[in-house]
Amino acid sequence: MRHPDARQLLSYLEGDLPPGRRERIEAHLHSCPACRSRLEHLTQTSKDLGATLLAVRDQVPLAPNRSWQRIARRRREQHLARLAALLRLPLRRAATLVALTILIGGLVVGLASLAHTLAIAVRAPDDITPTAQATLPANPSSPPGPLPGHPGGPKTPTALLILGIDGESASSNEIDMLMLLYLDAEAKRAFLISIPRDLYVEVPGHGQARAGSVYRIGEEDEATDGLALARETISATLSIPVQHAALVRFESFVTLVDGVGGLDVDVPHAIDDPDFPDGHGGYDLLSIPAGQQCFDGALALRYARTRVEPAPGFDRTFRQRQLILAAQEQVLRPDMLPDLIAQSPTLWAAVAGSLETDLSLSGAIDLALAASGIAAEEIATADLGECCATESIGAKEERILLLQPEKTEAVIRDLLEEKDR
Amino acid sequence: MTQDLIERALAGDEPAARKLHDIHYPAVLRLAYMLLQNLQDAEDVTQEAFIYAFKNLLRYDPERASFATWLKVIVTSRCRDLQRRRRFKWLSLQEWLEVGRDPEDETDEHQPETMVELAGTQQMVWEALNQVPRKSRQALILRYFGGLSYPEMAQALGCAVSTAKSRVAYGHQTLARLLGSGAEAALGYCPEGTE
């Protein structure tokens, strides 16, 4: 036969020939030293090539984190673009949606951050003294109603369990803060129940435990999901259907506040807290003068966390509410929108990166739409630890709180019926 | 494992998507680097490939190819897109009409980065490989580094299976010539009619 050409030789080498042809080439190779030498060269080159490419491979510098960050950012941008297209809204409306989504994200994260210092955080609005109340913005932004052309969020009431973990205990799954946000878009009512982490609750399938440990228990058990277990537990404890849960890690609060360009806050009384913890076991003097201030993220967080009460009623709870209102006002300012759109990937990353939730993005938007119809100051609040629990000692001699079922039932009934008020 | 991650990523699980990326990123970036020989370009193309893959995750069929291979095919075709975009600047009638050999094969703006340091035979092979015309060079890389089959290469290179094979064979001939392994062997063909 003729000498095999390069392709045939390659096929022969790679064992990629039908039997008949293979035998013919084999026979030729047997009788042709030149072709045998070609085959040897081919074999050697293939080997050398493989080895060379492997050596080159090891010299390519890898940067997986940077790569992923760029990919994740592009994907978020695409996601938002798709979302806008999906809703077939003009850009302006889409912008509003983005803003509202960030708002609810911010609201959730904000509430969690602000309230986390202890499980007390939120009190009934009546607790705020008249003098303190007067310093709240008189008309805290009139949030837009549901957008035309959009279903406008869930018609049925929705309850969202918000869990907060402090930055310092980020590695653990112990919850520092639990809150239940209840939204009734149709009745334009909402309430927020603060649940102490020391509250003893019946965990489905896991006996009794501190409310703050339920998430960890769920995560440790392979058969369950921490978020779902916490949701079921609180739902059963309070006899309220809870549809969603979100876990927030606090570090994102600072990014969010910085992302919206800081918060304008009217500080009614100067704050001097020599005992503010510096996070390393020491102290860090916190000093904020009275008057109109613009807080960056870090200062806003400290403003919310400090325990000083320079004047009656000007306490943490008050300051936290003040910040929520300021955040809401800031995000809904019309001149903020272009900026927010430009920043939305960063802000979204801040929220998404430290937020674990069973809410889909569209679910979050629905919730945002529902919440947008309710002014933050209209959100009624209750603290289960204060109103409905008694102190006791647990099996391991730790301080626990026991729920008083009748009182709890009465408080929740009041909150639910408030919508008919 | 990968299939599980894919399904979770499809369900919107971001950590699963990230894990998929982290597992396959090195192979994809390295292949892109081999094909483009420019780190910046390789990183860009790698990201495009992952974004495309995540967007089209539903289209991935595990029966047809492994996820790694699917990604390699995607990144290769992105590399070709990039080179095509670049080449538009140098579009020639000859190339446009697909007459004769790809002019870029000879002129080629391809200037390998000096990033790679090798020694001995490997240095020689690497230098020789860089002189192989682009299409054949890419075929060699896909074959001997990417580990792709000829049908997979055909898909990645947008050519027929037989063309993919021819390119590898041609690449080998060129390499042999460049590495000076004897004229007769190097040319890889024999005079007509020598039965």
Contacts between the chains, C-beta under 8 A, distances in Angstrom:
chain1	res1	chain2	res2	distance
A	1	B	195	6.3
A	2	B	190	6.9
A	2	B	193	7.6
A	2	B	194	6.3
A	2	B	195	5.7
A	3	B	189	7.5
A	3	B	190	3.6
A	3	B	194	6.4
A	5	B	169	7.7
A	5	B	188	6.9
A	5	B	189	5.4
A	5	B	190	7.9
A	6	B	169	4.2
A	6	B	170	7.2
A	6	B	172	6.2
A	6	B	173	5.2
A	6	B	188	3.8
A	6	B	189	6.7
A	7	B	165	5.9
A	7	B	166	6.0
A	7	B	169	4.2
A	9	B	169	7.8
A	9	B	188	7.6
A	10	B	165	7.1
A	10	B	168	6.4
A	10	B	169	4.9
A	10	B	172	6.5
A	11	B	165	7.3
A	34	B	184	5.9
A	34	B	185	7.3
A	34	B	190	7.9
A	37	B	182	7.2
A	37	B	185	5.6
A	38	B	184	7.7
A	38	B	185	4.4
A	38	B	188	6.9
A	41	B	176	5.8
A	41	B	181	4.8
A	41	B	182	7.4
A	41	B	185	5.0
A	42	B	172	6.1
A	42	B	176	7.6
A	45	B	125	7.7
A	45	B	172	6.2
A	45	B	175	5.6
A	45	B	176	6.3
A	45	B	179	7.1
A	45	B	181	7.6
A	46	B	144	6.6
A	46	B	172	7.8
A	48	B	121	5.8
A	48	B	122	7.3
A	48	B	125	4.8
A	49	B	125	6.0
A	49	B	129	7.1
A	49	B	140	6.5
A	49	B	144	4.7
A	49	B	175	7.3
A	50	B	144	5.0
A	50	B	145	7.5
A	51	B	122	6.4
A	52	B	118	6.8
A	52	B	121	7.7
A	52	B	122	4.3
A	52	B	125	4.3
A	52	B	126	5.2
A	52	B	129	7.2
A	53	B	34	6.6
A	53	B	141	6.7
A	53	B	144	5.8
A	53	B	145	4.0
A	54	B	145	7.7
A	55	B	118	5.6
A	55	B	122	5.2
A	56	B	34	6.7
A	56	B	116	5.2
A	56	B	118	7.1
A	56	B	126	6.5
A	57	B	30	4.9
A	57	B	34	7.6
A	57	B	145	7.0
A	59	B	115	6.5
A	59	B	116	5.2
A	59	B	117	6.9
A	60	B	29	6.4
A	60	B	30	4.9
A	60	B	33	4.7
A	60	B	39	7.3
A	60	B	42	7.6
A	61	B	39	7.0
A	62	B	25	7.1
A	62	B	26	5.5
A	62	B	29	6.4
A	63	B	43	7.5
A	64	B	21	7.3
A	64	B	22	5.4
A	64	B	25	4.9
A	64	B	26	7.5
A	67	B	21	7.2
A	67	B	25	5.8
A	67	B	29	7.3
A	67	B	43	6.7
A	67	B	46	6.4
A	67	B	47	6.3
A	67	B	50	7.7
A	68	B	18	5.7
A	68	B	21	5.3
A	68	B	22	7.0
A	68	B	25	7.7
A	70	B	47	5.4
A	71	B	21	6.5
A	71	B	47	5.3
A	71	B	50	5.1
A	71	B	51	5.9
A	71	B	54	7.6
A	72	B	14	7.6
A	72	B	18	7.5
A	74	B	47	7.1
A	74	B	51	5.5
A	75	B	51	6.4
A	75	B	54	6.4
A	78	B	51	7.5
A	78	B	55	7.3
A	352	B	14	7.2
A	360	B	12	7.0
